[in-house]
Amino acid sequence: MQSTESSQAAANNKDQVLSQPTPAYDSILELAPYQTGKPVEELTREYGVSDVVKLASNENPMGCSPYVTLAITEQLGQLARYPDGNGYYLKQGIADFTGINIECITLGNGSNDLLDILARSFVGAHDAVVYSQYAFVVYSMVTKMQGATGIEVPAQRFSHDLAAMGQAVADNANTKMVFIANPNNPTGTQLERADLREFIASLPSSVLVVLDEAYIEYSPKSNNRALLDEFDNVVIVRTFSKAYGLAGLRIGYALSSAPVADLLNRIRQPFNVSRIGLAAAAASLADQDFIEQVRLTNEEQMRWLEKQFDTLGLGFVNSHANFIMVEIDDAADIYQALLEQGVIVRPLASYGLPNWLRITVGLAEDNMRLIDTLQSILTND
């Protein structure tokens, strides 16, 4: 017979289980932590490799503008002071660069922060969010965080099928938001301006269209800034993490109508961009000569890599960004073999693409190291 003391302990344990905090929405339980590209330091710890080439996270191998160092140095004596919570000078620089009014700009702790702010501002538990298969995984994540229904539309040749996405909106009256990455991550595909405009024009004005232009600097043709002059339900999200080379500082911005920006600025955390980040972003934005050099170098190295993949008999998707998606048998094993030789790329099994690797375009020496290592692995296999 169970003692009174044991019975009481069991009851207490049961109460503890029942009283544990539960998530606001069951969909949160479906989330997995975001899978980042393996850090160089982690690879060094695991395999003792000191000479590492990281081609996994679409970072700029050229770094950032030389003017950024000076801008950061000038802020070092002010680190005890909070940054400008409104980011006036950076916003003014963005306004001058994009030709948009300053009240139409929202700053974020990277563009991921802005995607989260957008979802929290406009999406509720009874709403639906439409996005494409093989699009940035964060769209699904922020949807689940809000307890909303995610509608993933099958891709067309690894790109957004705008006709099917439009039909998904029409079939779901509770659709509140559509996410579109252009160029798309991880596939690198790009939509035509005319097709994108036609798609937006076909949607109800109550549906917010979020254009994620994280890689816009690598493909100026994908710049859809003009849509903001025509549609109040469009938001463009950009980042300083890619071409500008400031991934470690986490800065992004959104362009929208003034009413939308007003809502976003109510939701965003105060001081969500650091003092150093504000100064660095303003300095980097002002150096467009550097960005053009980045774009040309990336294009040259992209063409070289494509030739090497052709020679190796590997398929790939034509990319308009600073990475390329490569099809390869036994991709998981190849990824591991590359890791062991100090080359970090990105496996895409989590995107439903188990036979593909996403490879960031590096500098010439990085790309040569990648190809030599890959050729050696494939030959030995």
N, C-alpha and C positions, 0 to 999 in steps of 0.2 A: 504494500500500500504506500502511495506517495505521501511523504510527510507534509504537514501544513506549511513548513518553511519552503520546501521544494515547490509546492503548488503556488505559493506567493511569488517565488522567483520566476516561475514559468509565466505567470500572469503579467509580471513586470516586464519580462522580455517581450511578450506579445504586445503590450502597450507601447513599448519602445519602437517596435517594428511599425505599428499602426500610426505612430506619431512622427515618423521620419518625414522630412520635407519631401514634397513631390513637385515635379515640374509643372509649370503653368499649363502646358499643352503636352499631350502624349507624343506629338511629333518630335519633341525635343529628344525623346529617348531614341529616336531613329538616327540622330546625328552622330557622326564620327568626328573626332578631332581633325581639323584641316591638316592635310599631309603636305608639309613643306619640302622643298628640295633639301637633300641631306647637307648639313653644314660641313665646311672643310674641316673644322676642328673635330667634329664627330668622326669623320672618316680617318683622320690621323690617329685618334684614340683607338678606334676599332682595329685598324689594319697596320698601324705604324708607318703609314705612307706620308712622307714629308712633301713630296713634289706633287701637289694636287691641282687638277684643272677642273673647275666647277662650271658645267654647262647645263645646269638644271633649273635655274630660277629666273631666266630671262633678264638677268642683270646686265648692265652696260659694262663690257670689259674695258672700255676706254675711261671709265670713271666719270668724273664730273668736270664742269668748267673750272679752269684755274682761278676764276674770280670767286668761286665758292669759298676757298680757303681763307681769303682776305675777309669775306663777309662773316665767316664764323669767328675768326680771330677778334674782330671788332666787338663781338657779343660776349666774349669770355669774361669781361669785367662786370657783366650785368646778370650773371646766372642766379643771383639771389632774388632777382626781380621777376615777377610774372611777365609773360609775354603780353603783347597787345591782343586782348581777347577777340577783337574784331578783325585782326590781321589787315589793317588798313592799307599799308604800303604794298603788301603782296597782292591784295585785291586790286589795288590801283594798277599794278603792273599787269595783272591778268586782264583787267578791263581794257587797258591800252592795247594789249596783244590780240585780244579776241574781238574788240569792238563791241563789247556788251557793257551795259550799265553796271556799276559797282554793286547796286542792290540786288543784282541777279546772280551773285556769286556766293557759294558756300564753301568754306574750307574744311578739310577733313584730315584725320590722322592716317593718311594713305587713302586710296580710292575705296578699299574694302570698308573703311569706316563710313564712307558716304553711302555705299550700298546698304549697309545696316541701318543708317539713319533714314534713308528713303523708305525701307520696308517698315520701320517702326513708325514713320510719319503717316503712311498711307494704307498699310495693309493690316486687316484684322483677321480674327479667327474664322470668320464666315466668308472670307474673300478667296479668290483664286489668282494665281500668278502664272503667267505663261513664259516659258523659255525653251530653248532648243536643246535637243540631244547634242552631246559633245560641246556644250558651252561651259563657261566658267562655273565651277562647282559651287562657288559662293552664292549664286542665285538660288539654288536649291536650299542651301543652308539657311539663308536669312528668311526664306519662306517658311521653313519648318520652325524657326525660332518664334515666328508670329502665330504658329498654329494654323496657318493658312493651307490651302490646297495647291500643291505644285502640279502644273500641267506641262509635262515634258513632251515636246513635239518632235517626232523623228526627223533627223537631219536629212538633207538632200546633198549627196556628194560631199559629205563632211561639213556642209554649210547650213545656215538657217534656211528653212523652207518657209518663206514669207507667206505664201498662199495658204499653207497648212496652218501656220500660226494665226493668220487672220481668221480662218475657219474655227480654230480652237476658241478664240475670243468670242466669235459669234455664237458658238455652241454653249458657252458658259457665261450667262448674264452677270454672274458675280465676279467676273475678271476685273481686277483693280489695277494690275501692273503687268507690263511686258518688259523683259530684259533682253537686250540684244548686244552682243559683243562684236565690235567692228573696228579693226580686224578681230577675228575670233581667237580665243585662247581655249583649247590647246591646238586647234587645227590650222590656224593662220589664214583662213579663208576671209574673203572680203565681199561685201555686198555693194551693188551699184547704187549710186546716189538716187537715180530716178526710181529704181525699184523700192528703195527704202522710203522715199517720199510718198509714193503711191500707197504703200502699205500703211503708213501713218494716217494718210488722208482717209483711208477706208475704215478706220477704227472710231468708235464713239469717243467724243472729247473727254469723257469721264475716265478713260483708261490712260494711265500714265505710262509713257514709253521711255525707258531708261536706256540710253545709248552709251555703252561702255567703250570709250576710246583710249584705253590704256596704252595702245601701241600706235596712236595717230601719227607720232613724229616719224615713224618708219614708213608711213604710207600716206602722204598728204592728200591723196585722192579720196581717202576715207573720211576726210574732214566734213562733217555735216552741220557745222555751226549755223549755216543759213536757215536750217529748219526751225531754229528758235525764233526767227522773225515771223514765221508763218503759223507755228503751232504752239499753243500755250501748254499743251500736255506732253511736251518733250523735255527731258533732262539729259544733259551730256555730262558724263563723268570722266575725268582725266587724272593722271598721276604724274608725280615727279620721280617715281621709282624706276622707270625704265630708261628711256633715252636720256633723261636728265641726270641719271646716275646717283640719285639720292635715296635709294631703297632703304638704307640704314636710318634715315631720318623720318620716314613715314609722313609724306605730305601728298595730298590730292586736292582736287577742287571740282565743284559741280557748277554747271551753267544752266540756268533755267529762267522761267518767268519770275518776276519779282514776288508775286504771291506764293509760289512754290518755295522760293528761297527763304521767304519769311517763316514758313512753317518748318523748314529744315533747320534754320538757325534757332528755333525754339527748342528743338529736340537735341541738337548736338551738345556735347559736353563743353563747359567753359574751358578755355585754354587748351583746346584739343590739338593745337599745333604749337610746338615749343618755340621759344625765342630763337634758338639756333636754326630750327627748321624754317621759320618764316624768312629769316635773313638769307639762308642758303637758297631757298626756292626763288626769291626775288632776284638774286644774283644770277642764278642759272637761267632763268627765263629771259633775262636781258642779253644773254650771250647766244644768240641764234646762229652765229657763225659756227660755234662748237656743235650745235645740234645738226647743222647741215653736214659737217664733217663726220659725225656719228652715222648719219643716214647713208652717206656715200660709202663709208667703210663697211657698214653692215651689208649693203647691197652687193659690193664687190665680193665679200667673203661668202655671202649666200650663194652667189653664182658658182663659186669655186666648190663649195660643199655639194651642190647639186650634181656637178660633174663627177665628183668622187663617188657619190652614192650610185650614180648611173654605172660607173665602172665596176662597182662592187655588186651590181645587180640588185640593188635595194630600191623598193618603191618609196615614194614620198609625196606629200601634198604640197603643191605650190603655195608658198607662204608670203604674206604681205607684212610680216612682223619681224622680230629679231630672233626667231626660233623656227625650227622646221620639224615636222612630224614624219618619222621614218618607220616604214613597215619592215619587220624583221622576224624571222622564225625564232622561237624560243626567246622572246624578248626579255623575259624575267631572268633567264640564265645569262644572256648577253649583258644585261644591266649589272648583274652581280659580278661578272668577269671584268667589266670595265671598272667597277668600284675597286676591286682588288688591285687594279693597276693604276689607281689614282685618278680616274676620270669619272666625274659625276654627271649623269644625265637624269632624265625624269621618266620613270615608267608610267604608263597610262592605263593600267588595269582598272584603277578606281574610276575611270571615265567610261568603262565598258570597252576599252581598246587594248586587250591583253597582248596583241601582237605588234604594238607600236611603242616607240620611244619618242619623247619630245626632246630636241637638242637645241640649246641656245647657241646662237652664232657667236663665236668668240673672236679673238684676234687671230692673225694668221698662224702664229706659233701654237695657239691652243687648238685650232682646227686641224693642223697637221698632226699634232699629238693624238687627237681623237681618231683621225682616219688611220694612222699607223697602228694604233692599238686595236681598233676595230678590225682592221684587215688581218692582223696577227691572230686575233681570237677566232675569226671566221675561218681562217686557213687551218688552224689547229683543230677546229671542230670537223 
